[in-house]
Amino acid sequence: MRPYLPLKALRAFEASARHLSFTRAAAELCVTQAAVSHHVKLLEGQLKVALFTRLPRGLMLTQEGEMLLPVLKASFDQITHTLDQLGEQNYREVLNVGAVGTFAVGWLLPRLADFQERYPFIDLRLSTHNNRTDMAAEGFDFAIRFGTGAWHGIAAQPLLPASLSVMCTPDIATRLKTPADVVGETWLRSYRTDEWTQWLLAAGLSGSVSVPRSIVFDSSIAMIEAAQQGVGIALAPPSMFSRPLTSGALVQPFSTAVSLGGYWLTRLQSRPETQAMACFREWLTLATNA
């Protein structure tokens, strides 16, 4: 078992390594130069390695010292940060959430004020993505995405269904007397090629329909904006775009809807749940079931 390493010795080494000087480290720590030198020698003796090469006009870190310095510096910085927060009685826990843009704009943003009011100690950092995300690389605690819930190495909790339906401007809707009339319009769609095919099958239009011209979007938000400008007809979840539907900027010409997935709260299975994560998950679960 490794021997107990005195905190004073670790602190003396960290300060000396930053300054490359026992004298300047002593001034920072408000002790004598001899005390700093003694603590460093004590640490070197317990570790059985040399941490510095003593030079006539200063110090130079050995390879072992270079390995130890960043670890100690990060640790002391974190301790200082945490003590500052506790001293100010203003502790805040950071929560990094990535959300597919459609859910973020259509459901989450209007409710964030409620979350902040309930959990003032959580510093929520929200990023949007286009449903393709690497949680480990991007540092997300949670990712909200659209799909079937099957992602390798991911724990997934269902949030909301998201049936897709045709939406367009009122002017375009006047030309859509039956579902078959969608073939005469420009289709606005996501990168998934099966959405319109599945909607056509749900509407009773099978293989006899030829695919018209289409525009592919990586974001449903941009797709709906294009639909509002009369570029074409969009296939998207009406539940996420209640504002343009309520205002009359868009209408649903047909009741036919198709479900190809829903929104899920996901996290890495290897990621232990923090207090902030638990609060966000519980709040989201209650809110989506309300």
C-alpha positions as CSV (number, residue, x, y, z in Angstrom):
1,M,0.0,0.0,0.0
2,R,1.3,3.5,-0.9
3,P,2.3,5.5,2.2
4,Y,0.2,8.5,3.2
5,L,1.3,11.6,1.3
6,P,1.0,14.8,3.3
7,L,-1.1,17.5,1.7
8,K,1.5,20.1,2.6
9,A,4.1,18.2,0.7
10,L,1.9,17.9,-2.4
11,R,1.1,21.6,-2.2
12,A,4.7,22.5,-1.8
13,F,5.7,20.5,-4.9
14,E,2.8,21.9,-7.0
15,A,3.7,25.5,-6.2
16,S,7.4,24.9,-6.7
17,A,6.7,23.1,-10.0
18,R,4.6,26.0,-11.3
19,H,7.2,28.6,-10.4
20,L,10.3,26.4,-10.8
21,S,11.5,28.0,-7.7
22,F,11.4,27.1,-4.0
23,T,11.7,30.8,-3.1
24,R,8.7,31.9,-5.1
25,A,6.6,28.9,-4.0
26,A,7.4,29.9,-0.4
27,A,6.2,33.4,-1.0
28,E,2.9,32.1,-2.4
29,L,2.4,29.7,0.4
30,C,3.5,32.1,3.1
31,V,6.1,29.8,4.5
32,T,9.9,29.7,4.5
33,Q,12.0,28.5,1.5
34,A,13.5,25.9,3.8
35,A,10.0,24.6,4.7
36,V,9.1,24.2,1.0
37,S,12.4,22.4,0.3
38,H,11.9,20.1,3.2
39,H,8.3,19.2,2.1
40,V,9.5,18.5,-1.4
41,K,12.3,16.3,-0.2
42,L,9.9,14.4,2.1
43,L,7.6,13.8,-0.9
44,E,10.5,12.6,-3.1
45,G,11.6,10.3,-0.3
46,Q,8.1,8.7,0.1
47,L,7.6,8.3,-3.7
48,K,11.3,7.1,-4.1
49,V,11.7,9.3,-7.2
50,A,13.3,12.7,-7.9
51,L,10.8,15.3,-8.9
52,F,13.2,18.1,-9.6
53,T,16.7,18.5,-11.0
54,R,18.3,21.2,-8.8
55,L,20.1,23.8,-10.9
56,P,22.4,26.7,-9.8
57,R,19.7,29.2,-10.7
58,G,16.4,27.3,-10.2
59,L,14.7,24.0,-10.7
60,M,13.9,21.7,-13.6
61,L,11.2,19.1,-13.5
62,T,12.2,15.5,-14.0
63,Q,10.0,13.2,-16.2
64,E,8.2,12.0,-13.0
65,G,7.7,15.6,-11.9
66,E,6.2,16.5,-15.3
67,M,3.7,13.6,-14.9
68,L,2.7,14.6,-11.4
69,L,2.2,18.4,-11.9
70,P,-0.9,18.5,-14.2
71,V,-2.7,15.9,-12.0
72,L,-2.0,17.9,-8.8
73,K,-2.8,21.3,-10.4
74,A,-6.2,20.0,-11.7
75,S,-7.0,18.5,-8.3
76,F,-6.1,21.7,-6.4
77,D,-8.0,23.8,-8.9
78,Q,-11.1,21.6,-8.4
79,I,-10.8,21.7,-4.6
80,T,-10.5,25.5,-4.7
81,H,-13.5,25.9,-7.1
82,T,-15.7,23.6,-4.9
83,L,-14.7,25.4,-1.7
84,D,-15.4,28.8,-3.3
85,Q,-18.9,27.5,-4.2
86,L,-19.6,26.2,-0.8
87,G,-18.3,29.4,0.8
88,E,-20.7,31.4,-1.3
89,Q,-23.5,29.0,-0.6
90,N,-24.1,29.0,-4.3
91,Y,-23.2,25.5,-5.4
92,R,-24.2,24.7,-8.9
93,E,-23.8,21.3,-10.7
94,V,-23.2,21.4,-14.5
95,L,-25.5,19.3,-16.6
96,N,-24.7,18.9,-20.3
97,V,-27.7,17.9,-22.5
98,G,-27.8,17.4,-26.2
99,A,-31.2,17.5,-27.8
100,V,-32.4,17.0,-31.4
101,G,-33.4,20.4,-32.6
102,T,-37.0,19.6,-33.2
103,F,-37.6,18.5,-29.6
104,A,-35.5,21.3,-28.2
105,V,-37.5,24.1,-30.0
106,G,-40.9,22.4,-30.1
107,W,-41.1,21.0,-26.6
108,L,-38.1,21.7,-24.3
109,L,-37.5,25.5,-24.6
110,P,-41.0,26.6,-23.6
111,R,-40.6,24.6,-20.4
112,L,-37.1,25.4,-19.4
113,A,-38.2,28.2,-17.1
114,D,-40.0,25.7,-15.0
115,F,-37.0,23.5,-14.7
116,Q,-34.7,26.4,-13.7
117,E,-37.2,27.4,-11.0
118,R,-37.4,23.9,-9.6
119,Y,-33.7,23.2,-9.7
120,P,-31.7,26.5,-9.3
121,F,-28.5,24.6,-8.4
122,I,-28.3,23.0,-11.8
123,D,-26.3,24.8,-14.5
124,L,-27.9,23.4,-17.6
125,R,-25.9,23.6,-20.8
126,L,-28.1,22.7,-23.8
127,S,-26.8,21.9,-27.3
128,T,-28.8,20.9,-30.3
129,H,-27.9,18.2,-32.8
130,N,-29.5,16.6,-35.9
131,N,-30.1,13.3,-34.3
132,R,-26.6,12.0,-34.9
133,T,-24.4,12.5,-31.9
134,D,-21.4,10.9,-30.1
135,M,-22.2,11.4,-26.5
136,A,-18.7,10.4,-25.2
137,A,-16.9,12.7,-27.6
138,E,-19.2,15.6,-27.1
139,G,-19.3,15.2,-23.3
140,F,-23.1,14.9,-23.0
141,D,-24.7,13.6,-19.7
142,F,-27.9,13.0,-21.7
143,A,-28.9,13.1,-25.3
144,I,-32.5,13.5,-26.4
145,R,-33.0,11.9,-29.8
146,F,-35.6,10.5,-32.2
147,G,-35.7,6.8,-33.0
148,T,-36.8,3.4,-31.8
149,G,-34.7,3.3,-28.6
150,A,-32.1,0.8,-30.0
151,W,-28.6,2.3,-29.7
152,H,-25.5,0.2,-28.8
153,G,-24.1,0.9,-25.4
154,I,-26.9,3.4,-24.6
155,A,-29.6,3.3,-21.9
156,A,-32.8,4.8,-23.4
157,Q,-36.0,5.9,-21.7
158,P,-39.0,6.8,-23.9
159,L,-40.3,10.3,-23.6
160,L,-42.9,11.2,-26.3
161,P,-44.4,9.6,-29.4
162,A,-43.9,11.5,-32.6
163,S,-46.3,10.6,-35.4
164,L,-45.5,12.2,-38.7
165,S,-48.1,14.0,-40.7
166,V,-48.3,16.2,-43.8
167,M,-48.1,20.0,-43.1
168,C,-48.2,22.8,-45.6
169,T,-49.4,26.4,-46.2
170,P,-53.1,27.0,-46.5
171,D,-52.6,28.0,-50.2
172,I,-50.9,24.7,-51.0
173,A,-53.6,22.8,-49.0
174,T,-56.3,24.0,-51.4
175,R,-54.6,21.9,-54.1
176,L,-54.6,18.7,-52.0
177,K,-58.0,17.2,-52.4
178,T,-56.9,13.6,-51.7
179,P,-53.7,12.0,-50.4
180,A,-52.8,11.1,-54.0
181,D,-52.4,14.8,-54.8
182,V,-49.2,15.0,-52.7
183,V,-47.4,13.5,-55.7
184,G,-47.8,16.8,-57.6
185,E,-46.0,18.8,-54.9
186,T,-42.4,19.2,-53.8
187,W,-41.6,16.9,-50.9
188,L,-39.7,18.2,-48.0
189,R,-38.1,15.4,-46.0
190,S,-35.3,14.3,-43.6
191,Y,-32.4,12.1,-44.5
192,R,-34.6,9.0,-43.8
193,T,-35.8,7.8,-47.1
194,D,-38.7,5.6,-45.8
195,E,-40.8,8.3,-44.1
196,W,-42.8,9.4,-47.1
197,T,-43.1,5.8,-48.3
198,Q,-44.6,4.7,-45.0
199,W,-47.0,7.7,-45.0
200,L,-48.2,6.8,-48.5
201,L,-48.8,3.2,-47.4
202,A,-50.7,4.5,-44.4
203,A,-52.8,6.6,-46.7
204,G,-53.6,3.6,-49.0
205,L,-51.3,4.6,-51.8
206,S,-48.9,1.8,-52.5
207,G,-46.6,1.0,-55.4
208,S,-48.6,3.0,-58.0
209,V,-47.2,6.3,-56.8
210,S,-44.1,7.7,-58.4
211,V,-41.8,9.7,-56.2
212,P,-41.8,13.5,-57.1
213,R,-39.0,16.0,-56.7
214,S,-37.9,16.5,-53.1
215,I,-35.5,18.5,-50.9
216,V,-33.6,16.8,-48.1
217,F,-33.0,18.6,-44.8
218,D,-30.8,17.7,-41.8
219,S,-33.2,19.6,-39.5
220,S,-36.9,19.5,-39.1
221,I,-36.8,23.1,-38.0
222,A,-35.4,24.2,-41.3
223,M,-37.8,21.9,-43.1
224,I,-40.8,23.5,-41.4
225,E,-39.5,27.0,-42.1
226,A,-39.3,26.0,-45.8
227,A,-42.9,24.7,-45.6
228,Q,-44.1,28.0,-44.1
229,Q,-42.4,29.8,-47.0
230,G,-44.4,27.7,-49.5
231,V,-41.4,25.7,-50.8
232,G,-43.2,22.4,-50.6
233,I,-45.1,20.0,-48.2
234,A,-43.4,18.7,-45.1
235,L,-43.7,15.4,-43.2
236,A,-43.0,16.2,-39.6
237,P,-44.5,15.7,-36.1
238,P,-47.3,18.2,-35.5
239,S,-46.9,17.9,-31.8
240,M,-43.5,19.7,-32.1
241,F,-44.8,22.5,-34.3
242,S,-48.0,23.6,-32.5
243,R,-47.2,27.3,-32.9
244,P,-47.3,27.5,-36.8
245,L,-50.3,25.3,-36.7
246,T,-52.1,27.4,-34.1
247,S,-51.3,30.6,-35.9
248,G,-52.5,29.3,-39.2
249,A,-49.2,29.6,-41.0
250,L,-49.4,25.8,-41.6
251,V,-52.3,23.4,-41.8
252,Q,-52.7,19.6,-41.8
253,P,-54.6,18.7,-45.0
254,F,-55.0,15.1,-44.0
255,S,-55.5,13.2,-40.8
256,T,-53.3,10.3,-41.9
257,A,-50.2,10.0,-39.6
258,V,-47.5,7.4,-39.4
259,S,-45.3,6.5,-36.4
260,L,-41.7,5.5,-37.1
261,G,-40.3,6.2,-33.7
262,G,-40.4,8.7,-30.8
263,Y,-38.3,10.9,-28.6
264,W,-36.0,9.2,-26.1
265,L,-33.8,10.3,-23.2
266,T,-30.5,8.5,-23.6
267,R,-27.2,8.2,-21.7
268,L,-24.1,6.1,-21.9
269,Q,-24.6,2.9,-19.9
270,S,-21.2,3.4,-18.5
271,R,-22.1,6.9,-17.2
272,P,-23.1,6.9,-13.5
273,E,-26.1,9.1,-12.8
274,T,-25.3,12.3,-10.9
275,Q,-27.7,14.2,-8.7
276,A,-28.3,16.8,-11.6
277,M,-28.9,13.9,-14.0
278,A,-31.5,12.3,-11.7
279,C,-33.3,15.6,-11.2
280,F,-33.5,16.3,-15.0
281,R,-34.7,12.8,-15.7
282,E,-37.4,12.9,-13.1
283,W,-38.5,16.4,-14.2
284,L,-38.6,15.3,-17.9
285,T,-40.5,12.1,-17.1
286,L,-43.2,14.0,-15.2
287,A,-43.5,16.8,-17.7
288,T,-43.8,14.5,-20.7
289,N,-46.4,12.4,-19.0
290,A,-48.5,15.3,-17.9
